[in-house]
Amino acid sequence: MKTVVIYNSQTGFTKRYAQWIAEATGADCLELSEAKKKSMATYEAIIFGGWACAGGISKLSWFKNNIDKWSDKKLIAFCVGGSPIDNPEIEPALKQNFKESEFKKVNVFYCPGGFNYEKMSAPSKLMMKIFIKTLKAKKNKTEEEEVMIKMISSSYDISDKKYIEPILECLKN
């Protein structure tokens, strides 16, 4: 199946997953800015990856705007974020990115990445500082919030090639 993996990455985690998927499948791998200039007509499967930003998937609108045009193709979207794979908030967050009709046409996955403050844009760093400060100031924090504060207070990497397995399985079926 001729496949393309298109990604938008801020700090490198989404790019890493896109490259792993492309290597495992023999797919073409394109950064979103490059993909926008190309026709997707020859591909049978289109995989889009973006990073998680306040519950949304970055640059997803380009992919969503083409879903109907690509009705004859297998469509997969994956989101890379800083939460561990077992976080119960992931599935509802992924679903909120798609209308019900779109969700029926796209297979959606989550891949844990991490935080790399050194590569983050200034606005993203600022947003994270404010979020951490707000969380730290909160009275009666839950255990999950305490863990989150520790996790996101510095750079970390929880990415692993094993998290592409469900995407690879979906491509085969």
C-alpha positions in Angstrom: 0.0 0.0 0.0 1.6 3.3 -1.1 1.7 5.4 2.1 2.7 8.8 3.1 3.4 10.0 6.6 3.0 13.8 7.1 4.0 15.4 10.3 4.1 18.7 12.1 6.7 18.8 14.9 7.8 21.5 17.3 10.5 19.8 19.4 11.2 16.6 17.5 9.0 14.0 19.1 6.4 13.9 16.3 9.1 13.9 13.7 10.7 10.9 15.4 7.4 8.9 15.4 6.7 9.9 11.8 10.2 8.6 10.8 9.7 5.4 12.7 6.4 4.7 11.0 7.9 5.6 7.6 10.9 3.3 8.2 8.6 0.4 9.3 6.3 0.7 6.3 8.5 2.0 3.5 6.3 5.1 3.4 7.3 8.5 2.2 7.8 10.9 5.1 7.0 14.6 4.6 7.0 17.7 6.8 3.6 19.4 6.6 4.9 22.4 4.8 6.3 20.1 2.1 3.2 18.0 1.9 0.9 21.0 1.3 2.7 21.5 -2.0 2.3 17.9 -3.2 -0.6 16.0 -4.6 -1.7 13.1 -2.5 -3.5 11.4 -5.4 -1.0 8.5 -5.8 -1.2 7.5 -2.1 -3.5 4.8 -0.8 -2.9 5.6 2.8 -2.3 9.0 4.4 -1.0 9.3 8.0 -0.9 12.6 9.7 0.9 13.3 12.9 0.8 16.4 15.0 1.7 17.4 18.6 -0.7 17.9 21.4 -1.4 21.5 22.3 -4.0 22.3 25.0 -6.0 19.2 24.1 -5.8 19.9 20.4 -3.7 18.4 17.6 -1.4 21.0 16.0 -2.1 21.9 12.3 -4.9 19.3 12.1 -7.1 21.6 10.1 -5.2 20.9 6.9 -5.8 17.2 7.3 -9.4 17.6 8.3 -10.1 19.9 5.3 -9.0 17.1 3.0 -10.9 14.2 4.6 -13.8 14.2 2.2 -11.4 14.6 -0.8 -9.5 11.5 0.4 -12.6 9.3 0.9 -10.9 6.5 -1.2 -7.8 6.4 1.1 -7.0 4.9 4.4 -6.7 7.8 6.8 -4.8 7.7 10.1 -4.0 10.6 12.5 -1.7 10.4 15.4 -1.0 12.8 18.2 2.2 13.0 20.2 2.0 14.5 23.7 3.7 14.6 27.1 1.2 12.3 28.9 1.9 8.7 29.5 -0.2 6.3 27.3 -2.4 5.3 30.2 -3.7 8.8 31.0 -7.6 8.5 30.9 -7.9 12.1 29.5 -6.2 11.1 26.2 -9.1 9.4 24.4 -11.7 12.2 25.1 -9.1 14.8 24.1 -8.4 12.9 20.8 -12.2 12.6 20.0 -12.8 16.3 20.6 -10.5 17.1 17.6 -12.9 15.4 15.2 -16.6 15.7 14.4 -18.5 12.4 14.7 -18.6 12.1 10.9 -14.9 12.7 10.6 -14.1 10.3 13.4 -15.8 7.5 11.5 -13.4 8.0 8.5 -10.1 8.4 10.4 -8.3 6.0 12.7 -6.8 8.1 15.6 -3.9 7.2 17.8 -1.8 8.7 20.6 1.9 8.3 21.1 3.7 9.5 24.3 6.5 11.9 23.5 7.7 14.2 26.2 8.9 17.8 26.7 12.0 19.4 25.3 12.1 22.9 26.7 15.3 23.7 24.8 13.6 23.2 21.4 10.2 24.7 22.4 9.1 28.0 20.9 9.1 31.1 23.3 5.2 31.3 23.4 5.0 27.6 24.2 7.6 27.9 27.0 5.7 30.8 28.4 2.4 29.0 28.2 4.0 26.0 30.1 5.5 28.2 32.8 2.1 29.8 33.4 0.4 26.4 33.5 3.0 25.0 35.9 2.7 28.1 38.1 -1.1 27.9 38.2 -1.0 24.2 39.1 1.6 24.8 41.8 -0.6 27.6 43.3 -3.7 25.4 43.4 -4.8 24.4 46.9 -5.8 20.7 47.5 -4.0 19.3 44.5 -4.8 15.8 43.4 -2.1 13.1 43.3 -2.3 13.3 39.5 -1.7 17.0 39.6 1.3 16.6 41.9 2.8 14.0 39.5 2.1 16.3 36.5 3.9 19.2 38.2 7.0 17.0 38.7 6.8 15.6 35.2 6.4 18.9 33.2 8.7 21.0 35.3 11.7 19.9 33.2 12.5 18.2 29.9 11.9 14.5 29.6 11.4 11.8 26.9 9.0 8.9 27.2 8.8 8.1 23.5 9.2 4.5 22.4 9.0 2.7 19.1 6.6 0.2 20.6 3.9 2.9 20.5 3.7 2.8 16.7 2.6 -0.9 16.7 -1.2 -0.1 16.8 -0.7 2.3 13.8 1.2 -0.4 11.9 -1.5 -2.9 12.7 -4.2 -0.5 11.5 -2.3 0.0 8.2 -2.2 -3.8 7.6 -6.0 -4.3 8.1 
